[in-house]
Amino acid sequence: MKHPALYLVTLFCLALPQAYALTWSNIQPKQIGPHTYVIEHGPHDEDPKVSHGFHNNPGFVVTDTGVVVVDTGSSYEIGKMILRKIASVTDKPITHIFTTHFHGDHWLANQALVEAYPSALTIAHPELIALLKDGDDQFWVDTFAKRLGEQAFAGTKAVIPNTPVENRAYQIGGITFQVMLFDKAHTATDLMVYVVEESVLFTGDIVNNQHFSFMGHGNFKGAYEATQKALELEAGYVVVGHGRSGKPELINAYGQIYQQLGTVVGKYYEQGLMDYEMKPMVIVELAEYQQWSGFEQRIGPYISQLIAELEAESF
């Protein structure tokens, strides 16, 4: 018989009402290493009321002693889906859950996993834990409740990570998880997880693929520097925050975007242009990225934020 906790999880999933009935049958765990898998989402610009908010890339590693998860998702329903996908690969219990940063689409699904495996360690940047304990947990609950709608978000509660992570290697079930912390990149709460023996790197939203993420909690220069540190690992496979995962060239490509944004905005800033004045010219210079998801929505805020960062550096 499979692991008893897994059996109970299966029974619980079967008993759920239709609000939790989505199976995402077209999404299956993709094996990217001998023991490592990623559950990749569909098109990022899909209506969240249709996709139920599944837009990130949860990953998991099957160790000798259990399953280590890196990022979950934005709702209780998505957490249940992750449990089903993991169960299709292994009956081992979940022992650890790493969260790459404090944006709600990467940790609000923790609730379902912790309900199934209460002894699992939920691990995150110390600043992430501090912010959520200081009230940001409710902010993210409210934000995603509004974004996803009542049915998709039903039953979701904030489960704050219980273990502050350190900038070091963790030996878990015969596999090495090298953690790198960043306090000024995509957010002030970022971490990357490098699964050494598998040569797989989980970048969180510091790196994406054909997608512009919200950067209002981050710093462009710091994010670029984080990509350069990631390149030093020489990973064989990269799981990005949003978009399809793949080869390590994704890291260099996204680092170049951070750098190019800074260069282009900096040029017009030196000419004395305001954000709204330079925006049309910045868009022209970044024409190759205009088809990426989030470009139209993000480019204005990106320009304003980069100007603020340039001004801060001048003091």
MIKE-782949 format. One record per atom (N, C-alpha, C): residue number from 0; x, y, z; atom name. Coordinates in steps of 0.05 Angstrom, whole numbers. Layout:
N
 seq     px     py     pz atom
 NUM      X      Y      Z   CA
...
# end
This chain:
315
 seq     px     py     pz atom
   0     17    -24      0    N
   0      0      0      0   CA
   0     17     25      0    C
   1      9     46    -14    N
   1     24     71    -15   CA
   1     25     84     13    C
   2     41    104     15    N
   2     44    119     40   CA
   2     17    126     51    C
   3     11    120     77    N
   3    -15    125     88   CA
   3    -24    154     86    C
   4     -5    173     90    N
   4    -13    201     88   CA
   4    -22    208     59    C
   5     -9    196     40    N
   5    -17    200     12   CA
   5    -44    189      7    C
   6    -50    166     19    N
   6    -77    154     16   CA
   6    -98    172     26    C
   7    -93    184     50    N
   7   -112    202     61   CA
   7   -116    227     44    C
   8    -94    237     32    N
   8    -95    260     14   CA
   8   -113    254    -10    C
   9   -110    229    -21    N
   9   -126    221    -44   CA
   9   -156    221    -37    C
  10   -162    209    -14    N
  10   -190    208     -5   CA
  10   -201    236     -1    C
  11   -184    254     10    N
  11   -194    282     15   CA
  11   -199    296    -11    C
  12   -182    292    -31    N
  12   -185    305    -57   CA
  12   -211    295    -70    C
  13   -217    269    -67    N
  13   -241    259    -79   CA
  13   -266    270    -66    C
  14   -264    277    -41    N
  14   -287    287    -26   CA
  14   -291    317    -30    C
  15   -273    331    -44    N
  15   -276    359    -47   CA
  15   -299    367    -65    C
  16   -312    390    -60    N
  16   -334    399    -78   CA
  16   -323    407   -105    C
  17   -341    414   -123    N
  17   -333    420   -150   CA
  17   -315    445   -152    C
  18   -315    462   -132    N
  18   -298    485   -132   CA
  18   -269    478   -135    C
  19   -262    453   -126    N
  19   -235    443   -127   CA
  19   -231    421   -148    C
  20   -250    419   -167    N
  20   -250    396   -185   CA
  20   -232    397   -209    C
  21   -219    419   -214    N
  21   -201    421   -237   CA
  21   -178    401   -233    C
  22   -171    387   -255    N
  22   -150    368   -253   CA
  22   -125    377   -269    C
  23   -128    397   -286    N
  23   -105    405   -303   CA
  23    -93    380   -316    C
  24   -110    364   -329    N
  24   -100    339   -340   CA
  24    -79    343   -362    C
  25    -79    367   -374    N
  25    -60    372   -396   CA
  25    -33    380   -384    C
  26    -30    383   -358    N
  26     -5    391   -346   CA
  26      5    367   -329    C
  27     29    358   -336    N
  27     40    335   -323   CA
  27     69    341   -313    C
  28     78    328   -293    N
  28    106    333   -284   CA
  28    126    326   -306    C
  29    144    345   -311    N
  29    164    341   -332   CA
  29    190    334   -318    C
  30    202    311   -324    N
  30    227    304   -312   CA
  30    250    319   -325    C
  31    266    333   -308    N
  31    288    349   -318   CA
  31    315    341   -307    C
  32    314    321   -290    N
  32    339    310   -278   CA
  32    332    282   -268    C
  33    352    267   -260    N
  33    347    239   -250   CA
  33    325    238   -228    C
  34    324    259   -212    N
  34    304    259   -189   CA
  34    288    284   -188    C
  35    290    301   -208    N
  35    278    328   -207   CA
  35    257    332   -229    C
  36    235    345   -221    N
  36    212    349   -238   CA
  36    202    378   -236    C
  37    190    388   -258    N
  37    177    414   -257   CA
  37    148    410   -267    C
  38    130    425   -255    N
  38    102    425   -264   CA
  38     97    451   -278    C
  39    100    451   -304    N
  39    100    476   -319   CA
  39     71    485   -326    C
  40     66    511   -324    N
  40     40    522   -329   CA
  40     34    525   -359    C
  41     10    534   -365    N
  41      3    540   -393   CA
  41     11    568   -400    C
  42     -2    579   -421    N
  42      4    607   -430   CA
  42      1    627   -407    C
  43     21    644   -404    N
  43     20    662   -381   CA
  43     -2    683   -382    C
  44    -10    690   -406    N
  44    -29    712   -408   CA
  44    -58    701   -408    C
  45    -62    676   -402    N
  45    -88    664   -400   CA
  45   -104    678   -378    C
  46   -130    682   -383    N
  46   -148    694   -364   CA
  46   -147    679   -338    C
  47   -140    692   -315    N
  47   -137    678   -289   CA
  47   -164    666   -280    C
  48   -186    676   -290    N
  48   -211    664   -283   CA
  48   -215    637   -297    C
  49   -199    633   -318    N
  49   -200    607   -333   CA
  49   -178    589   -322    C
  50   -154    599   -320    N
  50   -131    583   -311   CA
  50   -132    578   -281    C
  51   -148    592   -267    N
  51   -149    591   -237   CA
  51   -122    599   -225    C
  52   -108    617   -240    N
  52    -84    629   -229   CA
  52    -59    612   -229    C
  53    -58    590   -244    N
  53    -34    573   -244   CA
  53    -16    584   -266    C
  54      4    601   -257    N
  54     22    614   -276   CA
  54     51    611   -270    C
  55     58    596   -249    N
  55     86    594   -242   CA
  55     95    565   -248    C
  56    119    558   -238    N
  56    131    532   -245   CA
  56    139    517   -219    C
  57    121    505   -205    N
  57    128    489   -181   CA
  57    147    466   -190    C
  58    167    461   -173    N
  58    185    439   -178   CA
  58    187    421   -154    C
  59    197    397   -158    N
  59    201    379   -135   CA
  59    224    359   -142    C
  60    237    352   -120    N
  60    260    333   -122   CA
  60    254    309   -104    C
  61    255    285   -114    N
  61    250    261    -99   CA
  61    277    251    -87    C
  62    280    255    -61    N
  62    305    247    -48   CA
  62    301    219    -35    C
  63    322    209    -22    N
  63    320    183     -9   CA
  63    300    183     14    C
  64    295    206     26    N
  64    278    207     49   CA
  64    251    220     45    C
  65    247    233     22    N
  65    222    246     17   CA
  65    224    265     -7    C
  66    204    283     -8    N
  66    202    301    -31   CA
  66    208    330    -22    C
  67    225    344    -36    N
  67    231    372    -31   CA
  67    217    388    -54    C
  68    200    407    -46    N
  68    185    423    -65   CA
  68    198    451    -66    C
  69    200    462    -90    N
  69    209    490    -93   CA
  69    186    506   -106    C
  70    174    523    -90    N
  70    151    540    -98   CA
  70    126    523   -102    C
  71    103    535    -94    N
  71     78    521    -98   CA
  71     60    537   -117    C
  72     43    554   -108    N
  72     26    569   -126   CA
  72      8    589   -111    C
  73    -14    597   -123    N
  73    -29    620   -113   CA
  73    -55    613   -100    C
  74    -61    587    -96    N
  74    -86    580    -83   CA
  74    -86    552    -71    C
  75   -105    547    -53    N
  75   -109    521    -42   CA
  75   -114    500    -63    C
  76   -130    507    -83    N
  76   -137    489   -105   CA
  76   -112    481   -120    C
  77    -94    500   -125    N
  77    -69    493   -139   CA
  77    -52    475   -122    C
  78    -52    480    -96    N
  78    -37    462    -78   CA
  78    -46    433    -80    C
  79    -73    429    -82    N
  79    -84    402    -85   CA
  79    -75    390   -111    C
  80    -75    406   -132    N
  80    -65    396   -158   CA
  80    -36    388   -156    C
  81    -19    403   -142    N
  81      9    396   -139   CA
  81     12    370   -125    C
  82     -4    366   -104    N
  82     -4    340    -90   CA
  82    -10    317   -109    C
  83    -30    320   -126    N
  83    -37    299   -144   CA
  83    -15    294   -164    C
  84     -2    315   -174    N
  84     19    311   -193   CA
  84     43    298   -181    C
  85     50    305   -156    N
  85     72    292   -142   CA
  85     65    262   -138    C
  86     40    257   -130    N
  86     32    229   -125   CA
  86     33    212   -150    C
  87     32    224   -173    N
  87     35    209   -198   CA
  87     63    199   -203    C
  88     82    211   -188    N
  88    110    204   -191   CA
  88    121    187   -168    C
  89    113    194   -144    N
  89    123    180   -120   CA
  89    103    180    -97    C
  90    106    160    -79    N
  90     89    160    -56   CA
  90    104    169    -31    C
  91    128    180    -35    N
  91    143    191    -12   CA
  91    131    216     -1    C
  92    134    221     25    N
  92    122    245     37   CA
  92    138    271     30    C
  93    124    293     30    N
  93    137    319     27   CA
  93    151    326     53    C
  94    177    332     52    N
  94    192    338     76   CA
  94    200    367     78    C
  95    204    381     55    N
  95    213    408     55   CA
  95    199    424     32    C
  96    193    449     37    N
  96    182    467     17   CA
  96    197    493     17    C
  97    212    499     -4    N
  97    227    524     -7   CA
  97    209    544    -22    C
  98    209    569    -13    N
  98    194    590    -27   CA
  98    214    611    -37    C
  99    213    617    -63    N
  99    234    634    -75   CA
  99    231    663    -69    C
 100    206    673    -63    N
 100    202    701    -55   CA
 100    173    705    -45    C
 101    167    729    -36    N
 101    142    733    -21   CA
 101    118    739    -38    C
 102    119    740    -64    N
 102     95    745    -80   CA
 102     77    720    -78    C
 103     51    726    -74    N
 103     32    705    -66   CA
 103     29    682    -85    C
 104     35    686   -111    N
 104     32    664   -130   CA
 104     54    643   -127    C
 105     72    646   -108    N
 105     93    626   -103   CA
 105     90    612    -77    C
 106     71    620    -60    N
 106     69    607    -34   CA
 106     41    603    -22    C
 107     21    616    -34    N
 107     -6    613    -22   CA
 107    -16    584    -24    C
 108     -5    568    -42    N
 108    -13    540    -44   CA
 108      0    522    -23    C
 109     19    534     -7    N
 109     32    518     14   CA
 109     12    505     32    C
 110    -11    518     36    N
 110    -31    509     55   CA
 110    -39    479     50    C
 111    -44    473     25    N
 111    -53    445     19   CA
 111    -31    425     25    C
 112     -6    432     19    N
 112     16    413     24   CA
 112     21    409     53    C
 113     19    431     69    N
 113     24    429     98   CA
 113      1    414    111    C
 114    -24    417    101    N
 114    -46    401    112   CA
 114    -41    371    109    C
 115    -30    364     85    N
 115    -25    336     79   CA
 115      0    326     94    C
 116     20    343     98    N
 116     45    335    111   CA
 116     52    356    132    C
 117     40    355    156    N
 117     43    376    176   CA
 117     72    379    186    C
 118     88    358    184    N
 118    116    360    194   CA
 118    135    371    173    C
 119    126    378    149    N
 119    143    389    129   CA
 119    154    416    138    C
 120    180    421    133    N
 120    192    447    138   CA
 120    185    465    115    C
 121    175    489    121    N
 121    170    509    100   CA
 121    191    530    103    C
 122    207    533     83    N
 122    232    548     85   CA
 122    232    572     66    C
 123    242    595     77    N
 123    242    619     61   CA
 123    262    639     72    C
 124    267    660     56    N
 124    284    683     64   CA
 124    274    694     91    C
 125    292    701    109    N
 125    283    712    135   CA
 125    266    737    132    C
 126    272    754    111    N
 126    256    778    107   CA
 126    228    771     98    C
 127    225    750     82    N
 127    199    741     74   CA
 127    182    735     98    C
 128    193    719    116    N
 128    178    711    140   CA
 128    170    736    156    C
 129    189    754    159    N
 129    184    779    175   CA
 129    162    795    162    C
 130    162    798    136    N
 130    142    814    122   CA
 130    114    802    125    C
 131    113    776    121    N
 131     87    762    123   CA
 131     76    763    151    C
 132     93    760    171    N
 132     84    762    198   CA
 132     76    790    206    C
 133     86    810    191    N
 133     79    838    197   CA
 133     54    847    183    C
 134     41    829    169    N
 134     15    836    157   CA
 134     13    832    127    C
 135     36    828    113    N
 135     35    824     84   CA
 135     21    798     76    C
 136     18    779     95    N
 136      4    755     88   CA
 136    -25    761     80    C
 137    -38    779     94    N
 137    -66    785     88   CA
 137    -67    801     62    C
 138    -47    818     57    N
 138    -46    833     32   CA
 138    -47    813      8    C
 139    -31    792      9    N
 139    -30    773    -13   CA
 139    -56    757    -15    C
 140    -67    750      8    N
 140    -93    736      7   CA
 140   -114    753     -6    C
 141   -116    778      1    N
 141   -136    796    -10   CA
 141   -131    800    -40    C
 142   -105    804    -47    N
 142    -98    809    -75   CA
 142   -106    786    -93    C
 143   -100    761    -85    N
 143   -106    738   -102   CA
 143   -135    729   -100    C
 144   -148    735    -78    N
 144   -177    730    -77   CA
 144   -191    747    -98    C
 145   -183    772   -101    N
 145   -195    790   -121   CA
 145   -187    781   -149    C
 146   -162    774   -153    N
 146   -152    767   -179   CA
 146   -164    741   -190    C
 147   -167    721   -173    N
 147   -175    695   -182   CA
 147   -205    690   -181    C
 148   -218    704   -163    N
 148   -247    700   -160   CA
 148   -254    680   -138    C
 149   -279    680   -130    N
 149   -287    665   -107   CA
 149   -283    635   -110    C
 150   -290    624   -133    N
 150   -288    595   -136   CA
 150   -259    586   -136    C
 151   -243    598   -153    N
 151   -215    590   -155   CA
 151   -199    593   -129    C
 152   -207    613   -113    N
 152   -191    619    -89   CA
 152   -204    607    -64    C
 153   -226    593    -67    N
 153   -241    583    -44   CA
 153   -224    567    -25    C
 154   -226    572      1    N
 154   -212    557     21   CA
 154   -183    564     26    C
 155   -172    583     10    N
 155   -144    590     13   CA
 155   -139    607     37    C
 156   -118    599     53    N
 156   -109    613     76   CA
 156    -79    616     75    C
 157    -69    637     87    N
 157    -40    642     88   CA
 157    -27    623    108    C
 158     -7    608     98    N
 158     10    592    116   CA
 158     38    603    113    C
 159     46    618    133    N
 159     72    631    132   CA
 159     95    611    136    C
 160    115    611    119    N
 160    138    593    123   CA
 160    149    594    152    C
 161    157    571    162    N
 161    164    569    190   CA
 161    194    567    196    C
 162    210    567    174    N
 162    239    563    178   CA
 162    255    583    161    C
 163    269    602    174    N
 163    286    621    158   CA
 163    310    606    146    C
 164    315    611    121    N
 164    336    597    107   CA
 164    363    611    111    C
 165    384    597    107    N
 165    411    608    108   CA
 165    424    605     81    C
 166    444    622     77    N
 166    459    622     51   CA
 166    480    600     52    C
 167    471    576     46    N
 167    490    553     49   CA
 167    478    529     34    C
 168    493    507     35    N
 168    484    482     24   CA
 168    469    466     45    C
 169    447    453     37    N
 169    431    436     54   CA
 169    432    407     43    C
 170    439    388     60    N
 170    440    360     52   CA
 170    413    348     60    C
 171    397    339     41    N
 171    371    328     46   CA
 171    368    302     31    C
 172    366    281     45    N
 172    361    255     32   CA
 172    381    248     11    C
 173    406    254     15    N
 173    427    246     -3   CA
 173    431    265    -27    C
 174    417    288    -26    N
 174    419    308    -48   CA
 174    426    335    -36    C
 175    443    350    -50    N
 175    452    376    -41   CA
 175    436    398    -53    C
 176    425    415    -35    N
 176    409    439    -44   CA
 176    425    464    -36    C
 177    437    476    -55    N
 177    453    501    -50   CA
 177    434    525    -52    C
 178    432    540    -30    N
 178    414    563    -29   CA
 178    430    588    -31    C
 179    421    606    -49    N
 179    433    633    -51   CA
 179    412    653    -44    C
 180    418    671    -25    N
 180    399    691    -16   CA
 180    405    718    -30    C
 181    384    733    -36    N
 181    387    760    -47   CA
 181    368    779    -33    C
 182    378    802    -26    N
 182    360    821    -12   CA
 182    355    846    -29    C
 183    363    846    -54    N
 183    357    869    -72   CA
 183    358    859   -101    C
 184    338    844   -108    N
 184    337    833   -136   CA
 184    308    836   -146    C
 185    294    814   -151    N
 185    266    816   -159   CA
 185    249    827   -135    C
 186    257    820   -111    N
 186    245    831    -86   CA
 186    268    832    -66    C
 187    261    839    -41    N
 187    280    838    -20   CA
 187    280    812     -5    C
 188    266    792    -18    N
 188    262    766     -4   CA
 188    269    742    -22    C
 189    287    746    -41    N
 189    292    726    -61   CA
 189    312    704    -52    C
 190    308    681    -62    N
 190    328    660    -60   CA
 190    327    643    -86    C
 191    350    631    -92    N
 191    351    611   -113   CA
 191    359    585   -100    C
 192    351    563   -112    N
 192    358    536   -102   CA
 192    372    521   -125    C
 193    397    513   -120    N
 193    412    498   -140   CA
 193    414    469   -130    C
 194    402    451   -145    N
 194    403    422   -138   CA
 194    429    411   -150    C
 195    449    409   -134    N
 195    476    405   -144   CA
 195    479    380   -161    C
 196    472    357   -150    N
 196    476    331   -164   CA
 196    459    330   -190    C
 197    437    345   -190    N
 197    420    344   -214   CA
 197    427    366   -234    C
 198    444    385   -226    N
 198    451    408   -242   CA
 198    427    424   -251    C
 199    408    428   -233    N
 199    383    442   -238   CA
 199    381    466   -220    C
 200    376    490   -231    N
 200    374    514   -216   CA
 200    345    525   -217    C
 201    334    530   -193    N
 201    308    544   -191   CA
 201    313    573   -185    C
 202    305    591   -203    N
 202    313    619   -201   CA
 202    291    637   -189    C
 203    267    627   -185    N
 203    245    645   -178   CA
 203    242    665   -200    C
 204    230    688   -193    N
 204    224    708   -214   CA
 204    247    726   -221    C
 205    271    721   -210    N
 205    294    736   -219   CA
 205    299    731   -249    C
 206    292    707   -258    N
 206    294    700   -286   CA
 206    267    689   -295    C
 207    257    699   -318    N
 207    233    690   -331   CA
 207    239    684   -360    C
 208    219    673   -374    N
 208    222    667   -402   CA
 208    200    680   -418    C
 209    207    701   -433    N
 209    188    716   -450   CA
 209    165    727   -433    C
 210    172    737   -410    N
 210    152    749   -392   CA
 210    165    770   -375    C
 211    151    793   -372    N
 211    160    814   -355   CA
 211    143    813   -329    C
 212    157    808   -307    N
 212    143    807   -281   CA
 212    142    834   -268    C
 213    124    836   -248    N
 213    123    859   -231   CA
 213    149    863   -216    C
 214    160    888   -218    N
 214    186    893   -205   CA
 214    184    915   -184    C
 215    159    921   -175    N
 215    156    943   -156   CA
 215    167    938   -129    C
 216    174    913   -123    N
 216    187    907    -97   CA
 216    217    901   -101    C
 217    228    907   -125    N
 217    255    899   -130   CA
 217    274    921   -139    C
 218    296    913   -151    N
 218    316    932   -159   CA
 218    329    920   -185    C
 219    330    936   -206    N
 219    339    925   -232   CA
 219    369    919   -231    C
 220    385    936   -219    N
 220    414    931   -218   CA
 220    419    906   -201    C
 221    405    904   -179    N
 221    409    880   -162   CA
 221    400    855   -175    C
 222    378    856   -191    N
 222    368    833   -206   CA
 222    389    824   -226    C
 223    401    844   -240    N
 223    422    837   -260   CA
 223    445    823   -246    C
 224    454    834   -224    N
 224    476    822   -209   CA
 224    470    794   -200    C
 225    444    789   -193    N
 225    436    762   -185   CA
 225    438    743   -208    C
 226    432    752   -233    N
 226    434    734   -256   CA
 226    464    727   -261    C
 227    481    745   -256    N
 227    510    740   -260   CA
 227    520    719   -239    C
 228    510    720   -215    N
 228    518    700   -195   CA
 228    506    673   -203    C
 229    482    673   -214    N
 229    470    648   -222   CA
 229    486    635   -245    C
 230    496    651   -263    N
 230    512    640   -285   CA
 230    537    626   -275    C
 231    548    635   -253    N
 231    572    623   -242   CA
 231    568    593   -235    C
 232    543    586   -230    N
 232    537    558   -222   CA
 232    540    539   -245    C
 233    538    549   -269    N
 233    539    532   -294   CA
 233    519    509   -293    C
 234    494    516   -286    N
 234    473    496   -284   CA
 234    467    484   -312    C
 235    458    460   -312    N
 235    451    447   -338   CA
 235    422    452   -346    C
 236    405    459   -327    N
 236    377    464   -332   CA
 236    367    485   -313    C
 237    350    503   -323    N
 237    340    525   -306   CA
 237    310    525   -305    C
 238    299    525   -281    N
 238    270    529   -277   CA
 238    265    558   -270    C
 239    253    573   -289    N
 239    248    601   -285   CA
 239    222    606   -269    C
 240    218    631   -262    N
 240    194    637   -246   CA
 240    169    635   -263    C
 241    169    646   -287    N
 241    146    646   -305   CA
 241    156    641   -333    C
 242    140    626   -349    N
 242    148    619   -376   CA
 242    161    592   -376    C
 243    167    582   -399    N
 243    178    555   -402   CA
 243    207    554   -391    C
 244    213    533   -377    N
 244    240    529   -367   CA
 244    257    517   -389    C
 245    284    516   -384    N
 245    301    506   -405   CA
 245    330    508   -399    C
 246    346    514   -419    N
 246    375    514   -418   CA
 246    385    540   -403    C
 247    409    539   -393    N
 247    420    562   -378   CA
 247    422    588   -393    C
 248    420    586   -420    N
 248    421    611   -435   CA
 248    398    630   -427    C
 249    377    619   -415    N
 249    355    636   -405   CA
 249    365    656   -385    C
 250    384    648   -368    N
 250    395    666   -348   CA
 250    409    690   -361    C
 251    427    684   -379    N
 251    442    705   -392   CA
 251    423    724   -408    C
 252    403    712   -421    N
 252    385    728   -437   CA
 252    369    747   -419    C
 253    360    738   -396    N
 253    345    756   -379   CA
 253    363    776   -365    C
 254    387    768   -359    N
 254    406    788   -348   CA
 254    411    811   -368    C
 255    412    804   -394    N
 255    416    824   -414   CA
 255    392    843   -416    C
 256    368    833   -410    N
 256    345    850   -410   CA
 256    347    871   -388    C
 257    354    862   -364    N
 257    358    881   -342   CA
 257    378    902   -349    C
 258    400    893   -361    N
 258    422    911   -368   CA
 258    413    930   -391    C
 259    399    920   -410    N
 259    390    936   -433   CA
 259    369    957   -424    C
 260    351    950   -407    N
 260    332    969   -396   CA
 260    346    992   -382    C
 261    366    984   -365    N
 261    381   1005   -351   CA
 261    396   1023   -369    C
 262    408   1012   -390    N
 262    423   1028   -409   CA
 262    406   1047   -425    C
 263    383   1037   -435    N
 263    366   1054   -451   CA
 263    353   1076   -435    C
 264    342   1069   -412    N
 264    330   1089   -395   CA
 264    351   1109   -385    C
 265    374   1099   -378    N
 265    395   1117   -368   CA
 265    404   1137   -389    C
 266    404   1129   -414    N
 266    412   1147   -436   CA
 266    392   1171   -438    C
 267    367   1165   -437    N
 267    347   1187   -439   CA
 267    345   1203   -414    C
 268    351   1190   -391    N
 268    352   1204   -366   CA
 268    374   1225   -366    C
 269    397   1218   -377    N
 269    419   1237   -379   CA
 269    413   1260   -397    C
 270    394   1256   -416    N
 270    386   1277   -434   CA
 270    365   1295   -421    C
 271    357   1288   -397    N
 271    338   1305   -382   CA
 271    309   1299   -388    C
 272    303   1276   -400    N
 272    275   1269   -407   CA
 272    261   1258   -383    C
 273    235   1264   -380    N
 273    218   1252   -360   CA
 273    209   1224   -369    C
 274    198   1209   -351    N
 274    190   1182   -358   CA
 274    170   1181   -381    C
 275    150   1198   -381    N
 275    129   1198   -402   CA
 275    141   1208   -428    C
 276    162   1224   -427    N
 276    174   1234   -452   CA
 276    191   1213   -465    C
 277    205   1197   -449    N
 277    222   1177   -461   CA
 277    208   1151   -468    C
 278    184   1146   -457    N
 278    171   1121   -461   CA
 278    168   1112   -490    C
 279    159   1130   -508    N
 279    157   1121   -537   CA
 279    183   1112   -549    C
 280    205   1125   -542    N
 280    231   1118   -553   CA
 280    242   1093   -540    C
 281    237   1089   -514    N
 281    245   1064   -501   CA
 281    231   1040   -514    C
 282    205   1044   -519    N
 282    190   1022   -532   CA
 282    201   1015   -559    C
 283    209   1035   -575    N
 283    221   1029   -601   CA
 283    247   1014   -598    C
 284    264   1022   -579    N
 284    290   1009   -575   CA
 284    287    980   -564    C
 285    264    975   -551    N
 285    259    948   -541   CA
 285    239    933   -557    C
 286    238    939   -583    N
 286    217    928   -600   CA
 286    217    897   -600    C
 287    241    885   -597    N
 287    243    856   -599   CA
 287    228    842   -576    C
 288    221    858   -554    N
 288    208    846   -531   CA
 288    178    853   -530    C
 289    168    867   -550    N
 289    140    877   -548   CA
 289    119    855   -548    C
 290    126    831   -557    N
 290    107    809   -558   CA
 290    108    792   -532    C
 291    126    799   -515    N
 291    127    784   -490   CA
 291    104    791   -472    C
 292     95    771   -456    N
 292     72    777   -438   CA
 292     81    797   -417    C
 293     64    816   -411    N
 293     69    836   -391   CA
 293     83    861   -402    C
 294     92    861   -427    N
 294    107    884   -437   CA
 294     91    910   -435    C
 295     68    910   -447    N
 295     52    934   -448   CA
 295     44    944   -420    C
 296     39    925   -403    N
 296     31    932   -375   CA
 296     54    942   -359    C
 297     78    931   -363    N
 297    101    936   -345   CA
 297    120    958   -354    C
 298    121    964   -380    N
 298    143    981   -390   CA
 298    142   1009   -377    C
 299    118   1020   -374    N
 299    116   1047   -361   CA
 299    126   1046   -333    C
 300    116   1028   -316    N
 300    127   1026   -288   CA
 300    157   1020   -287    C
 301    166   1003   -306    N
 301    195    997   -307   CA
 301    211   1023   -311    C
 302    203   1040   -330    N
 302    217   1065   -335   CA
 302    218   1083   -311    C
 303    194   1086   -298    N
 303    193   1103   -274   CA
 303    210   1092   -252    C
 304    210   1066   -248    N
 304    226   1054   -227   CA
 304    256   1057   -232    C
 305    264   1053   -257    N
 305    292   1056   -264   CA
 305    302   1084   -260    C
 306    285   1104   -266    N
 306    292   1132   -261   CA
 306    296   1137   -231    C
 307    278   1126   -215    N
 307    280   1128   -186   CA
 307    306   1116   -176    C
 308    313   1093   -187    N
 308    338   1079   -179   CA
 308    363   1096   -187    C
 309    362   1108   -211    N
 309    384   1125   -219   CA
 309    387   1149   -201    C
 310    364   1161   -194    N
 310    365   1184   -176   CA
 310    375   1177   -149    C
 311    368   1153   -139    N
 311    377   1144   -112   CA
 311    407   1140   -112    C
 312    418   1130   -135    N
 312    447   1126   -137   CA
 312    462   1152   -138    C
 313    449   1174   -146    N
 313    463   1199   -149   CA
 313    467   1214   -122    C
 314    454   1204   -101    N
 314    456   1217    -75   CA
 314    479   1204    -59    C
# end
